[in-house]
């Protein structure tokens, strides 16, 4: 029986999201005859973990659904065993990269990839704890339905069922490697207050998400669309497009990847950096692997902690680190696109070493580019005044660490890439003890 991993990484209270994702798993198991392993990677505080555990225990059994609730102790034990078995020279460093002391959007998903390998799954389907499902005709609109319908299918056969197709005939023999949608509702990055306060400042800030070498016409369009997802149009009927999928059309709360992708490449494990978990979307696009875009968009909402006090300042650090990461990541994305199908081996799987070389080169990029970006952000925040000026002071006090961290993050990514094939292999034989 086909096994798939539906994962929910979380560091906040989200008992409702846990129940919703298990209901989505039950839908997938019932409609497609698969075994869905729901993996809740729980990094929340002790009280929240207890609530989550109680919520899991109270869920009715669903045929074909297996729920794994792993706190950080269970995750660390699993990762340590896999890292040691992999034969890595520094297993402790690998564990720290995969389970760091702090928020890492890439690392939490990397853990899901390795757990999926241990469970014998063929794909990973990711959701977030600050999002929910649309409803249509009185029922939730589950992205898993389209993910299971297309992921792993030969592209030429998937073409027969897709609403539309832009499939390159040269890729017709390959399986669909990615299925994704976007979100509706609030912006994925919490910048709406800036847009309300001063649209010109908003444009200057959002422009930092666009690589410096993009043509001005493209830059304007990218800025206008940045972090907006699929807008506000609600779901009314299914639409699917097969082809080469632009990374900007997909959100990581609404994505599924085949193991031919994540068994070869991890995500950047950068701490406190939003957007670091989108790397594999660019890898799939660069390698010209077939993908399906659907319109079962998730409903996005922001949790209160990122808008007040220490949570607000912590979020600004994560945003600044993302802006600092853009030039290096763009260099890698461009390199992957230039190599195209040369990124693939004979079986159509991504070649780890081909990407590692690009990451190492990007790690030695121009540090002045990062300094200029921090200068732009500083002037923008100070122009807004109030708490934004205080955020500018906070970032200025960390300037040296932020600049050094941007380089170190890429170096860490290269280290993890080197170890990844051995880690995924070791994970397949590693015992998983859940809570």
DRENVEXRO-585977 format. One record per residue (C-alpha): residue number from 1; residue in three letters; x, y, z. Coordinates in steps of 0.2 Angstrom, whole numbers. Layout:
BEGIN
i NUM | aa ALA | c1 X | c2 Y | c3 Z
...
//
This chain:
BEGIN
i 1 | aa UNK | c1 0 | c2 0 | c3 0
i 2 | aa UNK | c1 6 | c2 17 | c3 -4
i 3 | aa UNK | c1 11 | c2 27 | c3 11
i 4 | aa UNK | c1 12 | c2 46 | c3 12
i 5 | aa UNK | c1 17 | c2 58 | c3 26
i 6 | aa UNK | c1 6 | c2 73 | c3 30
i 7 | aa UNK | c1 16 | c2 84 | c3 42
i 8 | aa UNK | c1 12 | c2 98 | c3 54
i 9 | aa UNK | c1 27 | c2 106 | c3 61
i 10 | aa UNK | c1 22 | c2 118 | c3 76
i 11 | aa UNK | c1 29 | c2 128 | c3 90
i 12 | aa UNK | c1 13 | c2 136 | c3 96
i 13 | aa UNK | c1 -4 | c2 130 | c3 103
i 14 | aa UNK | c1 -14 | c2 123 | c3 88
i 15 | aa UNK | c1 -25 | c2 108 | c3 94
i 16 | aa UNK | c1 -38 | c2 114 | c3 81
i 17 | aa UNK | c1 -26 | c2 112 | c3 67
i 18 | aa UNK | c1 -21 | c2 95 | c3 73
i 19 | aa UNK | c1 -39 | c2 89 | c3 72
i 20 | aa UNK | c1 -41 | c2 97 | c3 55
i 21 | aa UNK | c1 -25 | c2 89 | c3 47
i 22 | aa UNK | c1 -31 | c2 72 | c3 54
i 23 | aa UNK | c1 -48 | c2 75 | c3 46
i 24 | aa UNK | c1 -39 | c2 79 | c3 29
i 25 | aa UNK | c1 -28 | c2 63 | c3 31
i 26 | aa UNK | c1 -44 | c2 53 | c3 34
i 27 | aa UNK | c1 -51 | c2 60 | c3 18
i 28 | aa UNK | c1 -36 | c2 55 | c3 8
i 29 | aa UNK | c1 -35 | c2 38 | c3 15
i 30 | aa UNK | c1 -54 | c2 35 | c3 11
i 31 | aa UNK | c1 -54 | c2 42 | c3 -7
i 32 | aa UNK | c1 -37 | c2 35 | c3 -13
i 33 | aa UNK | c1 -34 | c2 19 | c3 -3
i 34 | aa UNK | c1 -17 | c2 25 | c3 4
i 35 | aa UNK | c1 -10 | c2 24 | c3 22
i 36 | aa UNK | c1 -8 | c2 42 | c3 28
i 37 | aa UNK | c1 5 | c2 45 | c3 42
i 38 | aa UNK | c1 1 | c2 61 | c3 51
i 39 | aa UNK | c1 17 | c2 68 | c3 58
i 40 | aa UNK | c1 15 | c2 82 | c3 71
i 41 | aa UNK | c1 33 | c2 89 | c3 75
i 42 | aa UNK | c1 29 | c2 98 | c3 91
i 43 | aa UNK | c1 42 | c2 111 | c3 97
i 44 | aa UNK | c1 29 | c2 120 | c3 108
i 45 | aa UNK | c1 30 | c2 123 | c3 126
i 46 | aa UNK | c1 26 | c2 109 | c3 139
i 47 | aa UNK | c1 8 | c2 115 | c3 142
i 48 | aa UNK | c1 4 | c2 116 | c3 123
i 49 | aa UNK | c1 11 | c2 99 | c3 120
i 50 | aa UNK | c1 0 | c2 92 | c3 133
i 51 | aa UNK | c1 -15 | c2 99 | c3 125
i 52 | aa UNK | c1 -9 | c2 93 | c3 108
i 53 | aa UNK | c1 -7 | c2 75 | c3 115
i 54 | aa UNK | c1 -24 | c2 76 | c3 123
i 55 | aa UNK | c1 -31 | c2 81 | c3 106
i 56 | aa UNK | c1 -23 | c2 67 | c3 97
i 57 | aa UNK | c1 -29 | c2 54 | c3 110
i 58 | aa UNK | c1 -47 | c2 60 | c3 109
i 59 | aa UNK | c1 -47 | c2 59 | c3 90
i 60 | aa UNK | c1 -58 | c2 44 | c3 83
i 61 | aa UNK | c1 -49 | c2 31 | c3 74
i 62 | aa UNK | c1 -49 | c2 33 | c3 55
i 63 | aa UNK | c1 -45 | c2 18 | c3 43
i 64 | aa UNK | c1 -29 | c2 21 | c3 35
i 65 | aa UNK | c1 -23 | c2 35 | c3 46
i 66 | aa UNK | c1 -8 | c2 33 | c3 58
i 67 | aa UNK | c1 -4 | c2 48 | c3 69
i 68 | aa UNK | c1 13 | c2 51 | c3 76
i 69 | aa UNK | c1 15 | c2 65 | c3 89
i 70 | aa UNK | c1 34 | c2 69 | c3 92
i 71 | aa UNK | c1 40 | c2 81 | c3 105
i 72 | aa UNK | c1 58 | c2 88 | c3 103
i 73 | aa UNK | c1 65 | c2 74 | c3 114
i 74 | aa UNK | c1 58 | c2 61 | c3 103
i 75 | aa UNK | c1 64 | c2 70 | c3 87
i 76 | aa UNK | c1 82 | c2 73 | c3 94
i 77 | aa UNK | c1 83 | c2 54 | c3 98
i 78 | aa UNK | c1 78 | c2 49 | c3 81
i 79 | aa UNK | c1 90 | c2 62 | c3 73
i 80 | aa UNK | c1 104 | c2 57 | c3 84
i 81 | aa UNK | c1 102 | c2 39 | c3 79
i 82 | aa UNK | c1 101 | c2 43 | c3 60
i 83 | aa UNK | c1 116 | c2 55 | c3 61
i 84 | aa UNK | c1 127 | c2 42 | c3 70
i 85 | aa UNK | c1 122 | c2 28 | c3 58
i 86 | aa UNK | c1 126 | c2 39 | c3 43
i 87 | aa UNK | c1 144 | c2 39 | c3 47
i 88 | aa UNK | c1 146 | c2 58 | c3 48
i 89 | aa UNK | c1 161 | c2 65 | c3 55
i 90 | aa UNK | c1 152 | c2 77 | c3 66
i 91 | aa UNK | c1 135 | c2 70 | c3 70
i 92 | aa UNK | c1 131 | c2 82 | c3 84
i 93 | aa UNK | c1 133 | c2 97 | c3 71
i 94 | aa UNK | c1 121 | c2 88 | c3 60
i 95 | aa UNK | c1 108 | c2 86 | c3 74
i 96 | aa UNK | c1 110 | c2 104 | c3 78
i 97 | aa UNK | c1 107 | c2 110 | c3 60
i 98 | aa UNK | c1 91 | c2 99 | c3 60
i 99 | aa UNK | c1 85 | c2 103 | c3 77
i 100 | aa UNK | c1 92 | c2 120 | c3 81
i 101 | aa UNK | c1 89 | c2 131 | c3 97
i 102 | aa UNK | c1 77 | c2 143 | c3 88
i 103 | aa UNK | c1 65 | c2 144 | c3 74
i 104 | aa UNK | c1 70 | c2 136 | c3 57
i 105 | aa UNK | c1 57 | c2 134 | c3 44
i 106 | aa UNK | c1 69 | c2 124 | c3 34
i 107 | aa UNK | c1 75 | c2 113 | c3 48
i 108 | aa UNK | c1 57 | c2 108 | c3 54
i 109 | aa UNK | c1 53 | c2 102 | c3 36
i 110 | aa UNK | c1 70 | c2 93 | c3 35
i 111 | aa UNK | c1 65 | c2 83 | c3 50
i 112 | aa UNK | c1 48 | c2 78 | c3 42
i 113 | aa UNK | c1 58 | c2 72 | c3 27
i 114 | aa UNK | c1 69 | c2 61 | c3 37
i 115 | aa UNK | c1 54 | c2 54 | c3 47
i 116 | aa UNK | c1 45 | c2 51 | c3 31
i 117 | aa UNK | c1 60 | c2 40 | c3 26
i 118 | aa UNK | c1 59 | c2 30 | c3 42
i 119 | aa UNK | c1 41 | c2 27 | c3 39
i 120 | aa UNK | c1 43 | c2 21 | c3 21
i 121 | aa UNK | c1 33 | c2 35 | c3 13
i 122 | aa UNK | c1 34 | c2 40 | c3 -5
i 123 | aa UNK | c1 29 | c2 59 | c3 -2
i 124 | aa UNK | c1 28 | c2 73 | c3 11
i 125 | aa UNK | c1 13 | c2 84 | c3 11
i 126 | aa UNK | c1 16 | c2 100 | c3 22
i 127 | aa UNK | c1 4 | c2 111 | c3 32
i 128 | aa UNK | c1 6 | c2 125 | c3 44
i 129 | aa UNK | c1 -2 | c2 128 | c3 61
i 130 | aa UNK | c1 -7 | c2 146 | c3 57
i 131 | aa UNK | c1 -18 | c2 142 | c3 42
i 132 | aa UNK | c1 -34 | c2 132 | c3 39
i 133 | aa UNK | c1 -45 | c2 126 | c3 25
i 134 | aa UNK | c1 -58 | c2 134 | c3 14
i 135 | aa UNK | c1 -76 | c2 126 | c3 14
i 136 | aa UNK | c1 -86 | c2 123 | c3 -2
i 137 | aa UNK | c1 -104 | c2 115 | c3 -2
i 138 | aa UNK | c1 -102 | c2 112 | c3 17
i 139 | aa UNK | c1 -86 | c2 102 | c3 16
i 140 | aa UNK | c1 -68 | c2 107 | c3 19
i 141 | aa UNK | c1 -57 | c2 110 | c3 3
i 142 | aa UNK | c1 -43 | c2 98 | c3 6
i 143 | aa UNK | c1 -27 | c2 100 | c3 -4
i 144 | aa UNK | c1 -22 | c2 82 | c3 -1
i 145 | aa UNK | c1 -35 | c2 77 | c3 -13
i 146 | aa UNK | c1 -26 | c2 84 | c3 -28
i 147 | aa UNK | c1 -9 | c2 80 | c3 -21
i 148 | aa UNK | c1 -13 | c2 61 | c3 -20
i 149 | aa UNK | c1 -22 | c2 62 | c3 -37
i 150 | aa UNK | c1 -6 | c2 68 | c3 -46
i 151 | aa UNK | c1 10 | c2 66 | c3 -36
i 152 | aa UNK | c1 21 | c2 52 | c3 -43
i 153 | aa UNK | c1 10 | c2 50 | c3 -59
i 154 | aa UNK | c1 19 | c2 49 | c3 -75
i 155 | aa UNK | c1 17 | c2 67 | c3 -83
i 156 | aa UNK | c1 10 | c2 61 | c3 -99
i 157 | aa UNK | c1 -4 | c2 51 | c3 -90
i 158 | aa UNK | c1 -7 | c2 66 | c3 -78
i 159 | aa UNK | c1 -9 | c2 77 | c3 -93
i 160 | aa UNK | c1 -25 | c2 68 | c3 -97
i 161 | aa UNK | c1 -33 | c2 73 | c3 -81
i 162 | aa UNK | c1 -26 | c2 90 | c3 -78
i 163 | aa UNK | c1 -38 | c2 105 | c3 -83
i 164 | aa UNK | c1 -24 | c2 112 | c3 -93
i 165 | aa UNK | c1 -6 | c2 108 | c3 -98
i 166 | aa UNK | c1 10 | c2 117 | c3 -102
i 167 | aa UNK | c1 20 | c2 101 | c3 -101
i 168 | aa UNK | c1 37 | c2 101 | c3 -110
i 169 | aa UNK | c1 36 | c2 85 | c3 -121
i 170 | aa UNK | c1 54 | c2 81 | c3 -115
i 171 | aa UNK | c1 48 | c2 79 | c3 -97
i 172 | aa UNK | c1 33 | c2 68 | c3 -102
i 173 | aa UNK | c1 41 | c2 52 | c3 -96
i 174 | aa UNK | c1 45 | c2 59 | c3 -78
i 175 | aa UNK | c1 34 | c2 58 | c3 -63
i 176 | aa UNK | c1 25 | c2 73 | c3 -56
i 177 | aa UNK | c1 37 | c2 78 | c3 -43
i 178 | aa UNK | c1 28 | c2 93 | c3 -34
i 179 | aa UNK | c1 9 | c2 97 | c3 -32
i 180 | aa UNK | c1 5 | c2 113 | c3 -24
i 181 | aa UNK | c1 -7 | c2 128 | c3 -21
i 182 | aa UNK | c1 -6 | c2 144 | c3 -13
i 183 | aa UNK | c1 -16 | c2 153 | c3 0
i 184 | aa UNK | c1 -30 | c2 166 | c3 2
i 185 | aa UNK | c1 -32 | c2 178 | c3 16
i 186 | aa UNK | c1 -19 | c2 188 | c3 25
i 187 | aa UNK | c1 -2 | c2 191 | c3 17
i 188 | aa UNK | c1 11 | c2 177 | c3 20
i 189 | aa UNK | c1 23 | c2 190 | c3 27
i 190 | aa UNK | c1 16 | c2 202 | c3 40
i 191 | aa UNK | c1 19 | c2 219 | c3 31
i 192 | aa UNK | c1 2 | c2 225 | c3 29
i 193 | aa UNK | c1 4 | c2 238 | c3 42
i 194 | aa UNK | c1 18 | c2 246 | c3 32
i 195 | aa UNK | c1 8 | c2 247 | c3 17
i 196 | aa UNK | c1 -6 | c2 256 | c3 26
i 197 | aa UNK | c1 6 | c2 268 | c3 34
i 198 | aa UNK | c1 16 | c2 272 | c3 19
i 199 | aa UNK | c1 14 | c2 264 | c3 2
i 200 | aa UNK | c1 31 | c2 271 | c3 -4
i 201 | aa UNK | c1 40 | c2 264 | c3 11
i 202 | aa UNK | c1 31 | c2 247 | c3 8
i 203 | aa UNK | c1 38 | c2 246 | c3 -9
i 204 | aa UNK | c1 55 | c2 250 | c3 -4
i 205 | aa UNK | c1 54 | c2 236 | c3 9
i 206 | aa UNK | c1 46 | c2 223 | c3 -2
i 207 | aa UNK | c1 59 | c2 227 | c3 -16
i 208 | aa UNK | c1 72 | c2 219 | c3 -5
i 209 | aa UNK | c1 63 | c2 202 | c3 -8
i 210 | aa UNK | c1 68 | c2 204 | c3 -27
i 211 | aa UNK | c1 85 | c2 200 | c3 -33
i 212 | aa UNK | c1 95 | c2 215 | c3 -38
i 213 | aa UNK | c1 98 | c2 210 | c3 -56
i 214 | aa UNK | c1 80 | c2 208 | c3 -61
i 215 | aa UNK | c1 74 | c2 220 | c3 -75
i 216 | aa UNK | c1 64 | c2 234 | c3 -68
i 217 | aa UNK | c1 48 | c2 229 | c3 -77
i 218 | aa UNK | c1 49 | c2 212 | c3 -68
i 219 | aa UNK | c1 53 | c2 220 | c3 -52
i 220 | aa UNK | c1 38 | c2 230 | c3 -52
i 221 | aa UNK | c1 27 | c2 215 | c3 -55
i 222 | aa UNK | c1 36 | c2 205 | c3 -42
i 223 | aa UNK | c1 34 | c2 218 | c3 -29
i 224 | aa UNK | c1 15 | c2 220 | c3 -33
i 225 | aa UNK | c1 12 | c2 201 | c3 -31
i 226 | aa UNK | c1 24 | c2 198 | c3 -17
i 227 | aa UNK | c1 17 | c2 189 | c3 -2
i 228 | aa UNK | c1 -1 | c2 190 | c3 -9
i 229 | aa UNK | c1 -4 | c2 172 | c3 -13
i 230 | aa UNK | c1 -19 | c2 169 | c3 -23
i 231 | aa UNK | c1 -28 | c2 184 | c3 -18
i 232 | aa UNK | c1 -46 | c2 183 | c3 -10
i 233 | aa UNK | c1 -56 | c2 173 | c3 -23
i 234 | aa UNK | c1 -64 | c2 158 | c3 -14
i 235 | aa UNK | c1 -64 | c2 140 | c3 -21
i 236 | aa UNK | c1 -79 | c2 136 | c3 -32
i 237 | aa UNK | c1 -72 | c2 122 | c3 -43
i 238 | aa UNK | c1 -56 | c2 112 | c3 -46
i 239 | aa UNK | c1 -43 | c2 119 | c3 -58
i 240 | aa UNK | c1 -26 | c2 110 | c3 -61
i 241 | aa UNK | c1 -12 | c2 115 | c3 -72
i 242 | aa UNK | c1 2 | c2 103 | c3 -77
i 243 | aa UNK | c1 19 | c2 109 | c3 -82
i 244 | aa UNK | c1 34 | c2 119 | c3 -75
i 245 | aa UNK | c1 28 | c2 127 | c3 -59
i 246 | aa UNK | c1 34 | c2 145 | c3 -54
i 247 | aa UNK | c1 39 | c2 145 | c3 -36
i 248 | aa UNK | c1 30 | c2 161 | c3 -33
i 249 | aa UNK | c1 13 | c2 152 | c3 -36
i 250 | aa UNK | c1 15 | c2 140 | c3 -22
i 251 | aa UNK | c1 15 | c2 142 | c3 -3
i 252 | aa UNK | c1 24 | c2 130 | c3 9
i 253 | aa UNK | c1 8 | c2 128 | c3 19
i 254 | aa UNK | c1 1 | c2 120 | c3 4
i 255 | aa UNK | c1 13 | c2 108 | c3 -5
i 256 | aa UNK | c1 18 | c2 90 | c3 -8
i 257 | aa UNK | c1 34 | c2 84 | c3 -14
i 258 | aa UNK | c1 40 | c2 67 | c3 -20
i 259 | aa UNK | c1 54 | c2 58 | c3 -12
i 260 | aa UNK | c1 64 | c2 59 | c3 -28
i 261 | aa UNK | c1 66 | c2 78 | c3 -23
i 262 | aa UNK | c1 68 | c2 78 | c3 -4
i 263 | aa UNK | c1 78 | c2 62 | c3 -3
i 264 | aa UNK | c1 91 | c2 71 | c3 -13
i 265 | aa UNK | c1 90 | c2 89 | c3 -7
i 266 | aa UNK | c1 86 | c2 96 | c3 11
i 267 | aa UNK | c1 81 | c2 114 | c3 14
i 268 | aa UNK | c1 92 | c2 127 | c3 20
i 269 | aa UNK | c1 93 | c2 125 | c3 39
i 270 | aa UNK | c1 95 | c2 144 | c3 42
i 271 | aa UNK | c1 88 | c2 150 | c3 59
i 272 | aa UNK | c1 76 | c2 164 | c3 61
i 273 | aa UNK | c1 74 | c2 166 | c3 42
i 274 | aa UNK | c1 57 | c2 167 | c3 34
i 275 | aa UNK | c1 56 | c2 160 | c3 16
i 276 | aa UNK | c1 71 | c2 148 | c3 19
i 277 | aa UNK | c1 59 | c2 133 | c3 16
i 278 | aa UNK | c1 55 | c2 137 | c3 -2
i 279 | aa UNK | c1 72 | c2 131 | c3 -9
i 280 | aa UNK | c1 65 | c2 115 | c3 -16
i 281 | aa UNK | c1 52 | c2 124 | c3 -26
i 282 | aa UNK | c1 66 | c2 132 | c3 -35
i 283 | aa UNK | c1 76 | c2 116 | c3 -37
i 284 | aa UNK | c1 61 | c2 107 | c3 -45
i 285 | aa UNK | c1 58 | c2 122 | c3 -57
i 286 | aa UNK | c1 76 | c2 123 | c3 -61
i 287 | aa UNK | c1 77 | c2 105 | c3 -65
i 288 | aa UNK | c1 62 | c2 106 | c3 -76
i 289 | aa UNK | c1 53 | c2 92 | c3 -67
i 290 | aa UNK | c1 34 | c2 91 | c3 -70
i 291 | aa UNK | c1 23 | c2 99 | c3 -57
i 292 | aa UNK | c1 4 | c2 102 | c3 -54
i 293 | aa UNK | c1 -3 | c2 119 | c3 -48
i 294 | aa UNK | c1 -20 | c2 117 | c3 -41
i 295 | aa UNK | c1 -33 | c2 130 | c3 -33
i 296 | aa UNK | c1 -37 | c2 122 | c3 -17
i 297 | aa UNK | c1 -29 | c2 136 | c3 -8
i 298 | aa UNK | c1 -26 | c2 136 | c3 11
i 299 | aa UNK | c1 -33 | c2 151 | c3 22
i 300 | aa UNK | c1 -19 | c2 160 | c3 29
i 301 | aa UNK | c1 -20 | c2 170 | c3 46
i 302 | aa UNK | c1 -7 | c2 178 | c3 57
i 303 | aa UNK | c1 -5 | c2 173 | c3 75
i 304 | aa UNK | c1 -4 | c2 188 | c3 88
i 305 | aa UNK | c1 13 | c2 185 | c3 94
i 306 | aa UNK | c1 22 | c2 192 | c3 79
i 307 | aa UNK | c1 13 | c2 209 | c3 81
i 308 | aa UNK | c1 17 | c2 213 | c3 99
i 309 | aa UNK | c1 32 | c2 216 | c3 110
i 310 | aa UNK | c1 46 | c2 203 | c3 109
i 311 | aa UNK | c1 37 | c2 193 | c3 96
i 312 | aa UNK | c1 37 | c2 209 | c3 84
i 313 | aa UNK | c1 55 | c2 211 | c3 86
i 314 | aa UNK | c1 59 | c2 193 | c3 83
i 315 | aa UNK | c1 49 | c2 193 | c3 67
i 316 | aa UNK | c1 58 | c2 208 | c3 61
i 317 | aa UNK | c1 74 | c2 199 | c3 63
i 318 | aa UNK | c1 68 | c2 184 | c3 53
i 319 | aa UNK | c1 62 | c2 196 | c3 39
i 320 | aa UNK | c1 79 | c2 205 | c3 39
i 321 | aa UNK | c1 88 | c2 188 | c3 38
i 322 | aa UNK | c1 77 | c2 183 | c3 23
i 323 | aa UNK | c1 81 | c2 199 | c3 14
i 324 | aa UNK | c1 100 | c2 196 | c3 18
i 325 | aa UNK | c1 98 | c2 178 | c3 11
i 326 | aa UNK | c1 90 | c2 184 | c3 -6
i 327 | aa UNK | c1 106 | c2 187 | c3 -16
i 328 | aa UNK | c1 115 | c2 171 | c3 -11
i 329 | aa UNK | c1 99 | c2 160 | c3 -14
i 330 | aa UNK | c1 95 | c2 169 | c3 -30
i 331 | aa UNK | c1 113 | c2 165 | c3 -36
i 332 | aa UNK | c1 109 | c2 146 | c3 -32
i 333 | aa UNK | c1 92 | c2 147 | c3 -40
i 334 | aa UNK | c1 99 | c2 155 | c3 -56
i 335 | aa UNK | c1 113 | c2 142 | c3 -56
i 336 | aa UNK | c1 100 | c2 128 | c3 -55
i 337 | aa UNK | c1 90 | c2 135 | c3 -69
i 338 | aa UNK | c1 105 | c2 136 | c3 -80
i 339 | aa UNK | c1 110 | c2 118 | c3 -77
i 340 | aa UNK | c1 92 | c2 112 | c3 -80
i 341 | aa UNK | c1 90 | c2 94 | c3 -83
i 342 | aa UNK | c1 109 | c2 92 | c3 -79
i 343 | aa UNK | c1 103 | c2 93 | c3 -61
i 344 | aa UNK | c1 95 | c2 75 | c3 -63
i 345 | aa UNK | c1 103 | c2 58 | c3 -63
i 346 | aa UNK | c1 98 | c2 44 | c3 -75
i 347 | aa UNK | c1 83 | c2 40 | c3 -64
i 348 | aa UNK | c1 76 | c2 58 | c3 -65
i 349 | aa UNK | c1 81 | c2 61 | c3 -47
i 350 | aa UNK | c1 90 | c2 77 | c3 -41
i 351 | aa UNK | c1 109 | c2 76 | c3 -40
i 352 | aa UNK | c1 115 | c2 82 | c3 -23
i 353 | aa UNK | c1 132 | c2 86 | c3 -28
i 354 | aa UNK | c1 127 | c2 97 | c3 -42
i 355 | aa UNK | c1 118 | c2 109 | c3 -30
i 356 | aa UNK | c1 131 | c2 108 | c3 -16
i 357 | aa UNK | c1 144 | c2 116 | c3 -28
i 358 | aa UNK | c1 132 | c2 130 | c3 -32
i 359 | aa UNK | c1 128 | c2 133 | c3 -13
i 360 | aa UNK | c1 147 | c2 134 | c3 -9
i 361 | aa UNK | c1 150 | c2 147 | c3 -22
i 362 | aa UNK | c1 136 | c2 157 | c3 -16
i 363 | aa UNK | c1 142 | c2 157 | c3 2
i 364 | aa UNK | c1 157 | c2 167 | c3 -4
i 365 | aa UNK | c1 147 | c2 181 | c3 -12
i 366 | aa UNK | c1 149 | c2 200 | c3 -10
i 367 | aa UNK | c1 146 | c2 205 | c3 9
i 368 | aa UNK | c1 143 | c2 223 | c3 3
i 369 | aa UNK | c1 126 | c2 217 | c3 -4
i 370 | aa UNK | c1 120 | c2 213 | c3 13
i 371 | aa UNK | c1 126 | c2 229 | c3 21
i 372 | aa UNK | c1 117 | c2 239 | c3 7
i 373 | aa UNK | c1 101 | c2 229 | c3 11
i 374 | aa UNK | c1 101 | c2 232 | c3 29
i 375 | aa UNK | c1 104 | c2 251 | c3 25
i 376 | aa UNK | c1 88 | c2 251 | c3 15
i 377 | aa UNK | c1 78 | c2 243 | c3 28
i 378 | aa UNK | c1 85 | c2 254 | c3 42
i 379 | aa UNK | c1 80 | c2 270 | c3 33
i 380 | aa UNK | c1 63 | c2 263 | c3 29
i 381 | aa UNK | c1 59 | c2 258 | c3 46
i 382 | aa UNK | c1 65 | c2 275 | c3 53
i 383 | aa UNK | c1 54 | c2 284 | c3 41
i 384 | aa UNK | c1 39 | c2 275 | c3 48
i 385 | aa UNK | c1 43 | c2 280 | c3 66
i 386 | aa UNK | c1 36 | c2 272 | c3 82
i 387 | aa UNK | c1 39 | c2 254 | c3 85
i 388 | aa UNK | c1 46 | c2 253 | c3 67
i 389 | aa UNK | c1 60 | c2 265 | c3 72
i 390 | aa UNK | c1 63 | c2 254 | c3 88
i 391 | aa UNK | c1 64 | c2 239 | c3 76
i 392 | aa UNK | c1 77 | c2 248 | c3 66
i 393 | aa UNK | c1 87 | c2 251 | c3 83
i 394 | aa UNK | c1 85 | c2 232 | c3 87
i 395 | aa UNK | c1 92 | c2 227 | c3 70
i 396 | aa UNK | c1 106 | c2 240 | c3 70
i 397 | aa UNK | c1 112 | c2 232 | c3 87
i 398 | aa UNK | c1 113 | c2 215 | c3 78
i 399 | aa UNK | c1 120 | c2 221 | c3 62
i 400 | aa UNK | c1 137 | c2 212 | c3 63
i 401 | aa UNK | c1 129 | c2 196 | c3 68
i 402 | aa UNK | c1 116 | c2 197 | c3 55
i 403 | aa UNK | c1 129 | c2 200 | c3 41
i 404 | aa UNK | c1 140 | c2 186 | c3 48
i 405 | aa UNK | c1 125 | c2 174 | c3 50
i 406 | aa UNK | c1 120 | c2 176 | c3 32
i 407 | aa UNK | c1 136 | c2 169 | c3 26
i 408 | aa UNK | c1 137 | c2 155 | c3 40
i 409 | aa UNK | c1 119 | c2 150 | c3 35
i 410 | aa UNK | c1 125 | c2 146 | c3 17
i 411 | aa UNK | c1 140 | c2 137 | c3 24
i 412 | aa UNK | c1 129 | c2 126 | c3 35
i 413 | aa UNK | c1 118 | c2 122 | c3 21
i 414 | aa UNK | c1 133 | c2 116 | c3 11
i 415 | aa UNK | c1 138 | c2 105 | c3 26
i 416 | aa UNK | c1 120 | c2 97 | c3 27
i 417 | aa UNK | c1 120 | c2 94 | c3 8
i 418 | aa UNK | c1 136 | c2 84 | c3 9
i 419 | aa UNK | c1 128 | c2 73 | c3 23
i 420 | aa UNK | c1 111 | c2 72 | c3 16
i 421 | aa UNK | c1 111 | c2 56 | c3 5
i 422 | aa UNK | c1 119 | c2 47 | c3 20
i 423 | aa UNK | c1 107 | c2 54 | c3 32
i 424 | aa UNK | c1 92 | c2 49 | c3 22
i 425 | aa UNK | c1 99 | c2 32 | c3 19
i 426 | aa UNK | c1 102 | c2 30 | c3 38
i 427 | aa UNK | c1 84 | c2 36 | c3 42
i 428 | aa UNK | c1 76 | c2 22 | c3 32
i 429 | aa UNK | c1 83 | c2 10 | c3 45
i 430 | aa UNK | c1 81 | c2 21 | c3 61
i 431 | aa UNK | c1 68 | c2 17 | c3 74
i 432 | aa UNK | c1 55 | c2 30 | c3 77
i 433 | aa UNK | c1 48 | c2 31 | c3 95
i 434 | aa UNK | c1 33 | c2 43 | c3 96
i 435 | aa UNK | c1 25 | c2 51 | c3 111
//
